[in-house]
Amino acid sequence: MHEAFAEGDTLMFDGPRNAFYLVTDERDVLFVIGGIGVTPILPMIRLAHQHGIDWRAVYAGRSRGYMPLLDEVVAVAPDRVTVWADDERGCFPTAEDLLAEAGPTTAVYVCGPSGMLESVRVARGRYANAPLHYERFGPPPVVDGVPFQLELARSRRVLDVPANRSALGVMLDRDPATAYSCQQGFCGTCKVKVLAGEVDRRGRAAEGQNEMLVCVSRAKSDRVVIDA
């Protein structure tokens, strides 16, 4: 920035986006925490407690020493927090263990390692009407992907995007400086203009008719041409 801008320049910024937040209308809530996933969930627990929400939490980790902010979580309401330390229990928790206090309509918030998140997500899939909120620390797996070609109009290069990879991932192979941030389709950093082709829009950030979030969205047609 120090090379691109000078004193007196005006910069325009969007406000911060948060796609993982407590829905205070939900009155029956279970928080499932793993490792650094405590970072976004601890403020939710405090807010839930302030709002009189019937909440419970289960915090799982290798040992208590590997569970950041554990004391702070327990301090909110010790009788509402279950601590699952693998070295004390002698095993890793299953999805059933993590969801033991969740009923068919309980709203579940989960943040932690990908294995934990996926096991909870699959287990809760049987309750179609039960809210499930989660945040990943990396790109989600590609679901129902089909291969397509991505043409970069400025360089006239054509990239082959396989069924199991994102367009962003393939673009980063070519140019590691490609702009991105969340890799989950809500921050909008990787949004590009679409010049030709149809887009299967999968992002949570707004995508206009001629826009594409290359971290998650894919092509409906065999080829998409973008302004990149």
N, C-alpha and C positions, 0 to 999 in steps of 0.2 A: 504494500500500500504506500510505503514512503516514496516509492519511485513513480507511482501512478497518479498520486494526488498532491495538491499544493495547498498552502494556507489560503483560506477563503472559499475552497471548493465546497459544494453542498452535496451531502450523501443522503440517500433515501434508504431506510431500513424497514423491513417488516417486523412486527412484534414477534416475540417468541411463540412457538407452537408447542402444544402439549397434547399428545394423542393418548396418554395414559394417565387418567385422573379419576378421582373418586366421584361417583355419581351419587349425590347425597339423597336422592329419592329412593335408592335401594336401602331397605331397612334390615336385611338379613345378609350378612357379608362374611366371607372367609378369605383371608389373605394367606397365600402360600409363598414362602420366601426361601430363596436359595442364594447364599453367598452375597455378592455385591448387589443382587436384586433387592436388598433391603433399602438401598438408597432412595428409590422413588416410593417405596411402600411405607416406610416409617412415617413420613408426613401424612399419608392417607390414614394410617392407624390413629394418629393424633386427632385428625379432623373427624374421623368416624366417632371417636370417643366424645369429642366436643358436641357432636350433633345427636348424641344419644342413640346411635345406630347399634343394633345387636350384632357385634362383630366378634370373630375369633381369628386367631392367627396360628399358623404352624411354620416354624422356622427350622429348616433342615441344613445340616452341614457335616463335614467330616468329623469335626470336634468343635467344642465351644470356642477354642482358640482360633478357629477358622471361620467364625461367624461374626462379621463386623457389626458393630452397633447392637449386639445382642442385649446388653444391659439396658440400653435405651428402649428397645422394643418391649422387653419384659416390664420395665418400670411404668409403662402406660397403664397396664392392668394385668398383674401377674396371673390372675385366675383365668384370663382369656387367651393366654399364649401357651402353646405346646412347643417344647424344644425337642427336636429330634437330632441328637448327636450320634453319628454312626458308631463311634468308638464306645459309646455307652450302651447303645441298643444292640450292637453286634451285627448289624446289617444295614443295607441301604433301604430307604423308605420306598414302598410301591406307591402307585397312584392312589390305591385304595387307602393306604396309610395317610397320605397327604390330604385326602378328601374325606376323611372319616367324619368330620363334623359338618359336612355340606349336605343339605337336603336337596330334593329335586328342583326347588326354586331358588336356592341360595345363589347369590351373585359371588363369583369367584374371581379374585385378582391374583395373578401369579407372575412372578418375575424371578428369574434365576437361570441356571444352566439350560442349554437347549434340550437336553434329555428330560429334565424335569418338566419343562414347559410343554414338550410334545406329549409326554405321558398324561399330564393333566388335561391337555386339550382333547386328546382322544377319549379319555375316560368321561369327560363331561359332554362329549358329543351325543350321548344317549338322551340328554335332556335338552331338547331343541329350544325350549323357551327360557332356559336358565341363562342369565347373563354371564359371559366369560370375558374378562379383560386381561390382556397380557402385553408385555413389552419384551422385545428381543434386543440383544446386544450385537446382533449381526444380521445379515440378510436372511429372510425367510426362505425355506425351500421352494423351488418352482413347482407349482401344482398344475397339472393338465397342460404342460407346455408343449408346443410344437415348434420345430425348427423354422427359422425364417432368415431372410437376408436384410441387413441394415446398411443402407447406403448413406455415407457421409458426404453431403453435397459439396462442401467446401473443398475437400481433397479428392472427391470422386472415388473414394475407396469403398469397397463393398465388403462388409464383415458377415461371416456366417455365424448366426446365433443358434446353438444347439438347443434341444428341447429342455435340457436340465440346467441351463445357465441363463442369467439375465443379460439383457443388452448392455447394461452398465459394466458387468464383469468382462464381457468381450471387448468393450471400448477401453477399459483400463489395461487390458493386455497390450493394446496398441499404444495407448497414451496414458501413463500413470497420473498425469496432471488433470485428467478429466474431472470436472467439478461434481462432487457428491457429498453427502453427509450421512443421513439416517439409514439409507439402503432399505427402507421399509415403506416408502411411498407417501410420507406425510410432511416432510420438510420443504419439498419443492426445489431443492438445490439443483437437482439433476434434470429439471424440466427443460425440454427442447421444443423447438418449433417443427411441426411435421409438414413437409412439402408435398408428399405424395404417399398413398397407401392408407389402409384402414388400421386403426389401433384398438386393441383390446385393453381398455383402461382398467387398471387394477389398483390404482393409488388411492390414498385417503385424502391427499391434497387435491385441490381443484385442478382438473385438467380440461382445458378448453377443447373445442372441436378440432383445432389444429395444433394440439400440444401432446406431449408424451413424457411421462416420468420413466426414464430408461432403467431405473433400478427395479421396477416391478411390472410395468406395463409391457405388453407384447404386441405382435402384429396379428391382425386378422387375415391380412393378405399375405402373399408369398414374400413381398418386399415392402419395406417402409423406407422412405427417404426423409432424412432429418437435416436441419440446418446446423451442421456441426462439422 
